[in-house]
């Protein structure tokens, strides 16, 4: 009788551990997916900000950033 009770307890414990392990793995995958979505949103926001800054640049700023050397074309 004692052996059967201890075997039943052991099985119950194994079941609980596997259940907890499964829940933790599910939580891990959910957190990973959430983190990836957050990174994608941040990346999209950075791209949007860069485009907005580029769009609002003045002609002088664009000219200063240009690699063209006007001395080459001056005669």
N, C-alpha and C positions, 0 to 999 in steps of 0.2 A: 504494500500500500504506500509506504513512504517513497519508494522508488517511482511509483506512478505519479505521485503528487509533484515530486521534484522535476520529473520529465515534463509534466504539463506546465509547470511554472516556467521552465526553460523555453518551451515552445512559445508561450505567451510573451515572454521577454523578447525572444527573437522576432516575433511578429510586430511588437511595438517598436523595436529598434529599426526594423526594415520600413515600417510606416513613417517613423520620424525621419529616417534617412531619405525616403522618397519625397517627403514634404520639404526638407532642406534643399534637396536637389532642384525641386520645382521652384522654390524661392530664389535659388541661385540663378537659374535660367531666366526668371522674370526680371531680377535685378540687372542681369547682364543685358537683356533686351532693352530695358528702360535706360540703362546707361548709354547704349549705342544710339538710341533715339535722341537722347539729350545731346550727345556729341554731334549728331547730324543736324539738329536744330541750331546748335551753336555755330557750326561750320556755315550753314545757310545764312545765318544772321551776319557773320563776318563778311561773306561774299556780298550780301546786300549792302552792308555799310561801305565796303570798298567801291562798289558800283556807284553809290550815292555820292561819295567823295569825288570820284573820278568825274562824274557828271557835273558837279558844281565847281570844278576847277576853272580858273580864269585862263584866258589865252596866254598870259605871261607865264603862269605856272606850267602849262603844257609846253610852251616853247623852251622853258628852262630845262624841262625833263627830256627834251628831244635830244637825240644823239647827232643830229645834223649840225654841221659846222658851216655857218654862212660865209666864213672867210674863203672857203674853197670855191664858192660860186661868185664871189665878188671879182669884178674885172677892172 
